[in-house]
Amino acid sequence: MDFVLWASRVMHILSAAVWAGGLIFMNAVLHPVFRHQGAMPSPSSVALQRRFFPFLWSSLWTMLATGVFMAVLNPRFLGLSVSTLWTQLLAAKVFLFLLILFTSWQAARVVRRIEDSLGDAEAAHAWEHTLETLIRRSIALGILTVLCAGGMAVA
């Protein structure tokens, strides 16, 4: 059983790293380069973003499955009770994860809107700005989730 928990923890951390690393790369490298080259939004930038979202979703679903597994097998897990600091941090982490799922769903819809509005440069730029805002929100929510996880480790 120790190996299964260890493997779940490794998969959880790797999925979080893929998710966060991808979003940070899009925000800090990909979008600024495309904007500097005047190629944002363009069919190629939309194609790259659409190609990224399956990685995002697979990472999120892996984090969900491994997170539920690790929580349920933890002896400090008390069901729906939030009577201890550990369970309160777990509840906060679950809430933040749900916000991340919702934000990611919104971002996927925005990428489709960008693709639909490529003929109208002004609308496409507005949707692109919305996507960047959603990505930044997701990164901030991820940082808060990591802080909750750190608190759970010492609680």
C-alpha positions in Angstrom: 0.0 0.0 0.0 2.9 2.3 0.6 4.0 2.0 -3.0 0.5 2.8 -4.3 0.4 6.0 -2.1 3.9 6.9 -3.2 3.0 6.4 -6.9 -0.1 8.5 -6.4 1.8 11.3 -4.8 4.4 11.3 -7.6 1.7 11.3 -10.3 -0.1 14.1 -8.4 3.0 16.3 -8.3 4.0 15.5 -11.9 0.6 16.4 -13.1 0.6 19.7 -11.1 4.1 20.5 -12.6 2.9 19.8 -16.1 -0.3 21.9 -15.6 1.5 24.9 -13.9 4.5 24.7 -16.1 2.4 24.8 -19.2 0.4 27.8 -18.0 3.5 29.7 -17.0 5.1 28.9 -20.3 2.1 30.2 -22.2 1.9 33.3 -20.0 5.6 34.2 -19.8 7.0 32.9 -23.1 4.5 32.0 -25.8 2.2 34.9 -25.7 4.9 37.6 -25.4 6.8 36.1 -28.3 3.7 35.9 -30.5 2.7 39.4 -29.6 6.2 40.8 -30.3 6.1 39.1 -33.7 2.7 40.5 -34.4 1.3 37.0 -34.8 -1.2 37.2 -31.9 -3.9 36.2 -32.3 -3.3 34.1 -35.5 -4.3 30.7 -36.7 -0.9 29.3 -35.6 -1.2 30.7 -32.0 -4.8 29.4 -31.8 -3.6 26.0 -33.0 -0.9 25.9 -30.3 -3.3 26.9 -27.6 -5.9 24.2 -28.8 -3.1 21.6 -28.8 -2.2 22.5 -25.2 -5.6 22.1 -23.7 -5.7 18.2 -23.9 -2.5 18.3 -21.8 -4.1 20.7 -19.4 -7.2 18.5 -19.0 -5.3 15.3 -18.6 -3.2 16.9 -15.9 -6.3 18.2 -14.1 -8.1 14.8 -14.2 -5.0 13.0 -13.0 -4.6 15.5 -10.1 -8.3 14.9 -9.3 -8.1 11.1 -9.2 -4.8 10.9 -7.3 -5.9 13.7 -4.9 -9.1 11.9 -4.0 -7.2 8.6 -3.6 -4.6 10.1 -1.3 -7.2 12.0 0.8 -9.5 9.0 1.3 -6.6 6.8 2.3 -5.1 9.4 4.7 -6.0 8.6 8.4 -6.6 12.3 9.1 -9.4 12.3 6.5 -12.7 12.7 8.4 -15.2 12.7 5.6 -17.1 16.0 5.3 -16.0 17.2 8.7 -13.7 20.3 8.9 -12.9 20.1 12.6 -9.1 20.0 12.2 -6.7 22.3 10.5 -5.7 19.5 8.1 -9.3 19.0 7.0 -9.9 22.8 6.7 -6.9 23.0 4.4 -8.1 20.0 2.4 -11.5 21.7 2.0 -9.8 24.9 0.8 -7.7 22.9 -1.6 -10.8 21.2 -3.0 -12.5 24.5 -3.4 -9.5 26.0 -5.2 -9.3 23.0 -7.4 -12.9 23.4 -8.4 -12.2 27.1 -9.3 -9.2 25.9 -11.4 -11.5 23.5 -13.2 -14.0 26.2 -13.9 -11.3 28.7 -15.0 -9.8 26.1 -17.3 -13.2 25.4 -18.8 -13.7 29.1 -19.4 -10.3 29.3 -21.0 -11.1 26.5 -23.4 -14.2 28.3 -24.5 -12.3 31.5 -24.9 -9.8 29.8 -27.3 -12.8 28.7 -29.4 -14.1 32.3 -29.4 -10.7 33.5 -30.5 -10.7 31.0 -33.3 -14.2 32.1 -34.4 -13.2 35.8 -34.3 -9.9 35.7 -36.2 -11.5 37.7 -39.0 -12.2 40.6 -36.7 -8.9 41.7 -35.2 -10.4 43.9 -32.5 -12.6 41.1 -31.2 -9.8 38.5 -31.4 -7.5 40.8 -29.4 -10.2 41.3 -26.7 -10.7 37.6 -26.4 -6.9 37.0 -26.3 -6.7 39.5 -23.4 -9.5 37.6 -21.7 -7.5 34.3 -22.2 -4.4 35.8 -20.7 -6.4 37.0 -17.6 -7.8 33.5 -17.1 -4.4 32.0 -17.4 -3.0 34.3 -14.8 -6.0 33.6 -12.5 -5.3 29.9 -12.9 -1.7 30.3 -12.0 -2.6 32.3 -8.9 -5.2 29.7 -7.8 -2.5 27.0 -8.3 -0.1 28.9 -6.1 -2.8 29.1 -3.4 -3.4 25.4 -3.8 0.3 24.6 -3.3 0.3 26.7 -0.2 -2.7 24.7 1.2 -0.8 21.5 0.4 2.2 22.8 2.2 0.1 23.6 5.2 -1.4 20.1 5.1 2.1 18.6 5.2 3.0 20.4 8.4 -0.5 20.4 10.1 
